[in-house]
């Protein structure tokens, strides 16, 4: 027995005829649009999503001053995939970073004391040996603290970034076909898995420890300076805002261009990857120059952003060194005035000078590490956005109807459809079809009439509109 079923218009053309013959084949039932909407979740800008640890969190877009979305996540959001084990590593690393930061100002304190004793001729051989032992103890403490700092920050970051890569790849494979068809969010998978996750790693690994230890050094150095000679410390402190301004300006320009540069490199990597994978087609149609031009365009955009970052970094470092050496001269001039006036000793001047200078150096070292944090926040935006996205057709969702027996009876009535990547081109209009159990159906029609589209809808690659 041969049944004939009429289809509605396909892309505005006349109806096609489907021939069906009996067969033991079983075909799953295509759910209606209403059933699809009730069975599967959809992605919204502020949807409730999995936080990677079995819980739920709100994923909301941040707004800038002008109401535009800020393409960066909060810094502490980078640690959303940390486990208690990583939190333990981080706790040990924080303590070690604090110890490392305290060590350098202690060296400045000992240096001032020994130079004062030697300058006054009061230091004996035993006193010098005592200072040598103290230097050795401080050095050993700095060595141990630095080792623990680098080790545990790196271990914590490696574990978390590994988890982020796994979650990102899982999220890519979980997305619906329509998301991949658009090519906007799904592009640059390889680039983001490699370069962007490396930026996230940089913002969570040893640079965190360096920034924290530098901050502690800055505080400890200034405490030593003000306790040993507050007048000279105030004079040197007048130069600190200039150093901070250089670091702030450098960070500002770095943050502004970090995310843009990574996006350009991602698009360039995507173009190269697609061109190489489709090299036969490109050569057949003579598209080498077009693909090369597209690739160079994205590289030029990335180069421009990198150039701006380089100029900002160079100006910041150069300005910092200018202010630093000017501070040297000011410190020795005013320190000499204090010694001649009997207000300070030479050792106290050395204590204040090295304490404040070490603190100022530490303050300057914070800037480049903070820039790495900003780059990590910008790189994590698209990755976390993809991880948090709940696809319209969610293959990982265990919910939905689970019939015990599937008869293979397919009924579709009056559906319309267009592809997500071409919303202005209708593919199916008021299409209806019924396939009874046991039938083998052949779809016949000219190219572009919607044959493969119907199969895709049956497989639920897409939902009707």
Number of C-alpha atoms within 10 A of each C-alpha: 5 8 13 12 13 14 20 21 20 22 20 13 13 11 15 17 15 18 16 19 13 14 11 9 11 15 19 13 19 18 19 14 13 10 12 18 14 11 18 18 17 14 14 15 12 11 17 18 18 16 16 16 10 7 9 12 13 13 18 12 16 13 11 10 7 7 8 10 11 14 17 20 20 15 16 9 11 22 17 14 17 20 14 8 11 20 13 14 20 23 15 17 28 21 17 27 30 21 21 29 29 22 22 25 28 21 18 22 21 19 17 23 18 18 17 20 16 15 13 11 9 10 15 11 8 9 14 14 12 13 16 14 12 15 16 12 12 19 17 13 16 20 15 14 23 22 15 21 29 19 17 23 26 23 16 24 23 17 16 22 23 14 14 25 17 14 19 22 16 14 20 19 13 18 21 18 18 17 18 16 15 14 12 11 15 14 19 22 19 14 19 25 17 12 15 26 21 16 22 24 24 19 24 26 22 23 22 24 28 23 23 23 28 29 23 24 30 27 22 21 30 26 18 24 31 18 12 22 20 16 17 24 23 15 15 21 19 11 16 22 11 15 22 18 15 23 26 18 16 23 22 16 18 25 22 16 19 23 23 19 21 22 21 20 23 23 23 22 21 21 19 17 17 13 19 12 10 11 13 11 12 16 12 9 8 11 13 13 11 11 16 13 11 14 20 14 15 20 19 15 17 23 15 15 21 18 13 17 22 15 14 20 21 13 15 24 18 13 16 21 14 12 16 20 11 12 21 14 11 16 23 15 11 16 26 16 14 18 15 12 10 9 12 18 21 20 23 24 25 24 30 31 28 25 31 31 25 22 28 28 20 24 21 27 18 21 23 20 22 20 22 23 25 26 25 28 25 28 27 26 20 19 23 21 18 20 24 24 21 24 22 21 24 16 13 14 13 10 12 11 10 8 7 6 6 12 15 17 16 16 14 16 13 14 17 19 23 19 20 16 14 11 10 9 12 15 22 27 18 16 20 17 17 15 19 19 19 17 20 16 16 12 15 13 15 9 8 11 21 20 17 12 18 19 12 14 15 18 14 17 14 21 24 17 11
